[in-house]
Amino acid sequence: MNKEYAVGIDIGGTHITAAIIDVTDMKVIDLSLHKESFDSNLPVESVMSIWEKAIRISIENSKVEKIKGLAICMPGPFDYENGVCWIKDQSKYEHFYSLNVRYLFQGTLDLSSDFPILFENDAVCFGKGEVFKNADNLSKKVMAVTLGTGLGACFIDKGVSICSGELVPQDGEIWNLPYKNGIAEDAVSVRGLLSRYKTLTEINLSNGLELYNLAVAEDEIAIKVFEELGENLAEIVSPWLEKFGANSFIIGGKIANASEFFLAAFNRKIKEQGIEVEVSVSTDNEVAALLGAASLLYNS
């Protein structure tokens, strides 16, 4: 069988990860994974140059000569079919609002208009990737969330993403669900963590890593903030775990790396709600997202 390859790309609020995916066997090609960190609020041209660098290095390191397409995980709001960014007032991609990102990729990488450039929600990519990694999940109803600069979610039934109907929230999204005095993402995200820590201490931290390091150093307030995040997450997802009838709940995203500080609180709250679901934390968020992205081109 002839091998086919795609560039899998995971784009977050502060990073881009690119890798060459063998879409015949759904595997990452050795040495091709490359990551760049950046400020997504830089001018569009600056961001695109960083994206181009990551993609070109990934292709070069893979030694693969022919690529069948780009498969890209993007945070929302985003028109995934047409490639238009609608992210606004989320402290990321401030200059990308209303721009066609497919056209930007075509221009930056000098690609023809018929070269496949496909987009999918980053949380859906993560969830699909977890399903591809573990064949047991193909028979399950899986809800997955990504915790980071935003709060992503997806609902997958036997390998198929479900984003409409009574069993899931509108568009399969939970970030904008009403919660407390705002929306879910205000409480469960990096900015939610930092805001809560500031409220309790009047100290401004620069990023989530600072808060994590404080928790590791046994800062009681930092630990309390993570525990509250776990409780908030449980309150937000509980109704949808129940409605969807999820067998499995998978947590990914950068904040998942701090699960030692919030997972117990999450599990305790879920148990109080009387919900029985298998809860797991992804050990390789990026690979899962990249495989999920490449699944857009799987057998296409």
MIRO-830419 format. One record per atom (N, C-alpha, C): residue in three letters; x, y, z. Coordinates in steps of 0.05 Angstrom, whole numbers, plus 5000, padded with zeros to 4 digits. Example, Ala and Ser with C-alpha at 12.3 -4.5 7.8 and 13.67 -1.06 7.14 Angstrom:
BEGIN
ala526448865156 ala524649105156 ala526449345156 ser525749555142 ser527349795143 ser525850015157 
This chain:
BEGIN
met501749765000 met500050005000 met501850255000 asn501150444983 asn502650694982 asn502050865006 lys504050975019 lys503651145042 lys502751425033 glu501051545050 glu500251815045 glu500751975070 tyr501652225066 tyr502452385089 tyr501152655089 ala500552755113 ala499453025116 ala500953175138 val500753435138 val501753595160 val499553625180 gly499953515204 gly498053565226 gly498953805241 ile497153995247 ile497954245260 ile496054295283 asp497254345306 asp495654415330 asp496354705337 ile494354875335 ile494755165340 ile493255245365 gly494755345385 gly493455435410 gly493855735414 gly493155825437 gly493456115442 gly496256205445 thr498156015451 thr500956095456 thr502955925441 his501955745424 his503855555411 his502755455385 ile504555345368 ile503855185345 ile505554935346 thr504354695343 thr505754445340 thr505154325313 ala507154255298 ala506754125272 ala508153865272 ala507053665257 ala508353405253 ala507253285227 ile508853115216 ile508052975192 ile506752715201 ile504252675191 ile502652445199 ile502452245176 asp503051995181 asp502551785162 asp499551725164 val497951825145 val495051805147 val494051535138 thr495851365129 thr495151085123 thr494850925149 asp496950965166 asp496950815192 asp496350995216 met495851255211 met495251445232 met497451445253 lys499951505244 lys502151525262 lys503851775256 val505051885277 val506852105274 val509552015264 ile510652135243 ile513252065232 ile515452155252 asp517251975257 asp519452035276 asp520952295269 leu521652445289 leu523252685287 leu521752925273 ser519252885265 ser517953095251 ser516453295269 leu516053225294 leu514553395312 leu516153645319 his515053875314 his516454125320 his514554335332 lys515454465353 lys513654655367 lys514954925369 glu513355135366 glu514255405369 glu512255545388 ser513355695407 ser511655855425 ser511756145415 phe509556285419 phe509356565408 phe507056705422 asp506956965417 asp504757135427 asp502757165404 ser500357045407 ser498357045386 ser497257325380 asn497857525397 asn496957795392 asn498957965376 leu501057835366 leu502857965348 leu501358025322 pro502458205305 pro501258255279 pro500957995263 val498957985245 val498357745229 val500857645215 glu502357825202 glu504757745187 glu506757605204 ser507057705228 ser509057585247 ser508157305256 val505557275262 val504557015270 val504856815247 met504156895223 met504256715200 met507156625194 ser509056805199 ser511856725194 ser512756515214 ile511756525239 ile512356315259 ile511056055251 trp508556075242 trp507155825233 trp508655695209 glu509455865190 glu510955765167 glu513455625176 lys514955745194 lys517455625204 lys516955345216 ala514855325233 ala514255065245 ala513654855225 ile512054925205 ile511154735184 ile513554645167 arg515154835159 arg517454775141 arg519554605155 ile520054665181 ile521954495196 ile520854215199 ser518254185205 ser517053925208 ser517353755182 ile516753885159 ile516953745134 ile519853665128 glu521653855133 glu524553795128 glu525553565146 asn524853565171 asn525753355189 asn524653085183 ser522253075171 ser520952825165 ser522152675141 lys523452825124 lys524552715099 lys522452625079 val519852695085 val517652625067 val517652825044 glu517152725020 glu517352894996 glu514552994987 lys512452844992 lys509852914982 lys507752925004 ile506453155007 ile504453195027 ile501653225014 lys499653085025 lys497053085013 lys495253315023 gly496053445045 gly494353665055 gly495353765082 leu494053985091 leu494454085118 leu491954035134 ala492253925158 ala489953875175 ala490454025201 ile488754215207 ile489354415228 ile487254425250 cys488254395275 cys486554445298 cys486654735305 met484354855307 met484155145314 met482155185337 pro482755365355 pro480755435376 pro478455595363 gly476155585376 gly473955745366 gly473556005381 pro471656165372 pro469856125350 pro471256145323 phe470555955305 phe471955935279 phe470055805259 asp469955905235 asp468355775214 asp470155555202 tyr469855315211 tyr471655105204 tyr471455015174 glu469055045164 glu468654965135 glu470055165117 asn469655425123 asn470655635105 asn473355745113 gly474255675137 gly476955765146 gly477056045157 val474856155167 val474756435176 val474856445206 cys476656615217 cys477056645246 cys475056845257 trp473656765279 trp471756945292 trp472456975321 ile474956935328 ile475856965356 ile475957265362 lys474657335384 lys474557615392 lys474357645422 asp475757835434 asp475657895463 asp476257645479 gln478257495471 gln479157255486 gln482057265493 ser483257505490 ser486157535497 ser487957375479 lys487057315455 lys488757175435 lys487757235407 tyr489557225388 tyr488957265360 tyr487257515355 glu488057735368 glu486557985366 glu486458095338 his488458035322 his488658145295 his487557955273 phe486557725281 phe485657525262 phe482557535258 tyr481157695273 tyr478257695272 tyr477257755243 ser475657575233 ser474357595206 ser476157525183 leu478657445189 leu480557375167 leu480157085159 asn480657035133 asn480556755122 asn483356635126 val483556455145 val486156335152 val487056145130 arg485156025116 arg485955845093 arg487456005072 tyr486456245066 tyr487856425047 tyr490556505057 leu490756555083 leu493356635095 leu495356405092 phe494556155097 phe496255935093 phe497155905064 gln495155935046 gln495755915017 gln497956115009 gly497556355018 gly499456565010 gly502156525023 thr502256465049 thr504756435064 thr506356195053 leu505055975048 leu506455725039 leu506455695009 asp505355884994 asp505355874965 asp503955624955 leu501555574965 leu499955334958 leu497755404938 ser497055224921 ser494955264902 ser492255264916 ser490255384903 ser487655404916 ser486255134919 asp487154924905 asp485854664907 asp487354474926 phe489554574938 phe491054414958 phe489354394983 pro488854144993 pro487054115016 pro488254255042 ile486754445053 ile487354565078 ile484754545095 leu484754365114 leu482254305129 leu482554395158 phe480454485170 phe480454585197 phe478454435214 glu479054405240 glu477254285259 glu477654415286 asn475654415302 asn475854515329 asn478054365344 asp479654515360 asp481954385373 asp481054165393 ala478854215407 ala477854015426 ala476853765411 val475553805389 val474653575373 val477053415363 cys479153545354 cys481553415345 cys482753245368 phe482853365391 phe483953225414 phe482352975420 gly479653015421 gly477952785427 gly478152565406 lys478152635381 lys478452435359 lys481152295361 gly483152455367 gly485852335370 gly485952125392 glu484652185415 glu484551995437 glu483151745429 val481051775412 val479651535402 val481451375384 phe482851505366 phe484651355348 phe486951215364 lys487851345386 lys489951225402 lys489050975417 asn486550965424 asn485550745440 asn483050635427 ala483350405414 ala481150285399 ala478750225415 asp479150185442 asp476850135459 asp474850365459 asn475850615454 asn474050845454 asn472250855430 leu472750695410 leu471150695386 leu468350585391 ser468050445413 ser465450335420 ser463950495442 lys465250715450 lys464250865472 lys463151145465 lys461651255484 lys460951535482 lys462951685499 val464451855486 val466651995499 val466152295499 met466452425523 met466552715524 met469352785531 ala470552975517 ala473253065522 ala473353365525 val475053465542 val475353755545 val478353825543 thr478854065534 thr481554175534 thr481554425551 leu483454425571 leu483654645590 leu486154795585 gly485955055578 gly488255215572 gly487555505571 thr488355645550 thr487555925548 thr484555945544 gly483355735535 gly480455715532 gly479455455544 leu476855405542 leu475555155551 leu474255025527 gly475454825516 gly474354685493 gly472954425501 ala471154325484 ala469854075490 ala468953935465 cys468653675466 cys467453525444 cys466053285455 phe464153195439 phe462552955445 phe462752765422 ile463752525427 ile464252325406 ile462852065412 asp461151985394 asp459651735396 asp460651535375 lys461951325385 lys463051115367 lys464851245345 gly466551425353 gly468451545334 gly467351785318 val464851855321 val463652075306 val463052305324 ser464052545316 ser463552785332 ser460652875330 ile459452925353 ile456653005355 ile456553305364 cys455553475348 cys455553765356 cys452753885353 ser450653725350 ser447953825349 ser446053625361 gly443653715367 gly441653535379 gly441353595409 glu439453465421 glu438753515449 glu440753405469 leu442453215461 leu444253085480 leu446853245485 val447253455469 val449653615472 val448953915472 pro450654085483 pro450054375482 pro450354475453 gln449454715448 gln449454835421 gln452254825410 asp452554715386 asp455054685371 asp457054505386 gly456154365406 gly457954195422 gly459954345439 glu459354605444 glu461154775459 glu460254825487 ile462154835506 ile461354895534 ile462655155544 trp464555265529 trp466055505538 trp464255735544 asn462055765529 asn460355995531 asn457755935547 leu457655715561 leu455355655577 leu455155845601 pro452755945608 pro452556125631 pro453555975656 tyr455256115671 tyr456255995696 tyr456956215716 lys455856185740 lys456156385761 lys455556665750 asn457356855752 asn456757125742 asn457657175714 gly458456965699 gly459457005672 gly458956755655 ile461056655643 ile460956415627 ile462956215638 ala462655965628 ala464355745638 ala467355805635 glu468055925613 glu470955965607 glu472156175626 asp470456345638 asp471556545657 asp472656405682 ala471456165688 ala472256025713 ala474355805707 val474055675683 val475755445677 val477455515653 ser479755635658 ser481655715638 ser484055835653 val486155885639 val488556015651 val487756285663 arg486256435648 arg485556705658 arg483756675683 gly482056465684 gly480456425707 gly482056355732 leu484156195728 leu485956125750 leu487356375760 leu488456535742 leu490056765750 leu488256975763 ser485857005752 ser483957205763 ser483257125792 arg482756865796 arg481956775823 arg484256815842 tyr486656755834 tyr489056785851 tyr489357075859 lys488957255839 lys489257545845 lys487057635865 thr484657525862 thr482457605880 thr483157525909 leu484457295912 leu485057195938 leu487657305950 thr489457405933 thr492057485943 thr492857765935 glu491357885916 glu492058145904 glu494758135890 ile495657895882 ile498157855867 ile497557785838 asn498757935820 asn498557885791 asn500657685782 leu499857455773 leu501757265762 leu501657285731 ser503957225719 ser504157255690 ser502857035674 asn502956795684 asn502056565669 asn501356325687 gly500256115675 gly499355885690 gly501655725702 leu503955735689 leu506255595699 leu507155705726 glu507055965729 glu507756085755 glu505855985777 leu503355965771 leu501455865790 leu501955575797 tyr502555415776 tyr503155135780 tyr505655095798 asn507755255793 asn510155235809 asn509655315838 leu507855505842 leu507055575870 leu505655345883 ala503955205868 ala502554975880 ala504454755887 val506454705869 val508454505874 val510054575899 ala510454835904 ala511854935927 ala510054945952 glu507654835949 glu505754805972 glu504555065980 asp504255255961 asp502755505967 asp499855425970 glu498755475993 glu495955385999 glu493955515981 ile494355775975 ile492355915959 ile492455805930 ala494855755920 ala495055655893 ala493655375891 ile494155215911 ile492854945911 ile489754975913 lys488855165929 lys485955215932 lys484755305905 val486255475890 val485255565864 val484955335845 phe486855155844 phe486654925826 phe484354735835 glu484054705861 glu481854535871 glu479154655863 glu478954915865 glu476455045857 glu475955015827 leu478055015811 leu477754965782 leu476554685778 gly477554495792 gly476454215790 gly473554205797 glu472754345818 glu469954345826 glu468254495805 asn469254715795 asn467754865774 asn467454695749 leu469554565741 leu469454395717 leu467254175720 ala467254055744 ala465253845749 ala462453955747 glu461954195759 glu459354305758 glu458454375729 ile460354455713 ile459754535685 ile459154295668 val460754075671 val460453845653 val458353645663 ser457753635688 ser455953435699 ser453353395684 pro451953615679 pro449353585664 pro449753455637 trp451953515624 trp452353415596 trp453453135596 leu455053065616 leu455852785619 leu453352605622 glu451452705637 glu448952555642 glu447252545617 lys446752775605 lys445052785581 lys446252615558 phe448852645554 phe450052505532 phe450352205538 gly450352135563 gly450751855571 gly453551765567 ala455451945573 ala458351895568 ala459351655585 asn460851485572 asn462151265586 asn464951355595 ser466051545580 ser468851625585 ser469051925584 phe470652045603 phe471152325603 phe474152365603 ile475152505583 ile478052535580 ile478852835582 ile480852895599 ile481753165603 ile484453205589 gly484553415573 gly487053485560 gly487553785562 gly489553885547 gly490254165548 gly492454215568 lys493654445567 lys495954505584 lys495354485614 ile492954565622 ile492354555651 ile492154265660 ala491754075642 ala491653795650 ala494253705662 asn496453845656 asn499053775668 asn499053835698 ala497053985708 ala496854045736 ala494653875749 ser493953655737 ser491653495747 ser492053395775 glu494553375784 glu494953285812 glu493653475832 phe493153715824 phe492053915842 phe489053955839 phe487853855817 phe484953905814 phe483353655809 leu484653425802 leu483053195794 leu481553075817 ala482653065841 ala481252955864 ala478653115870 ala478853375868 ala476553545873 ala474453505851 phe475353475826 phe473453415804 phe472053155809 asn473552945815 asn472352675819 asn470452675842 arg471152815863 arg469352825887 arg466752955880 lys466853175865 lys464453325857 lys462653155838 ile463953015820 ile462452845801 ile461052625816 lys462452505836 lys461252295852 lys458852395868 glu459052645878 glu456852765893 glu454352795875 gln454852835848 gln452652865829 gln451452595822 gly452652375831 gly451652115825 gly452252015797 ile454352125785 ile455052055758 ile457351855758 glu456951645743 glu459051435740 glu460151455712 val462751535711 val464051565685 val467051505689 glu468251395669 glu471151345671 glu472651605664 val474151705683 val475551955680 val478551905676 ser479652035656 ser482551995651 ser483752265642 val486352285645 val487852525637 val489752435615 ser489752585593 ser491452515570 ser494352555577 thr495952365569 thr498852375574 thr500452505552 asp499052535529 asp500452665506 asp498452825489 asn497653055501 asn495553225488 asn496253285459 glu498753355454 glu499453455428 glu499253235407 val500252995413 val500052775393 val497152715388 ala495452705409 ala492652655405 ala491352855386 ala491953115391 ala490853325374 ala491753295345 leu494253235341 leu495353205314 leu494152975299 leu493752755313 leu492552515300 leu489552575294 gly488252725313 gly485452795308 gly485152975284 ala487153165281 ala487053345258 ala487453185232 ala489453005232 ala490052845208 ala487752655201 ser486052595220 ser483752425214 ser481852555194 leu482052825191 leu480452965171 leu481152875143 leu483652775140 leu484652695114 leu484852385112 tyr484052245133 tyr484251955134 tyr482551835112 asn483751685095 asn482351555072 asn480851745055 ser481452005056 ser479952195039 ser481052185010 
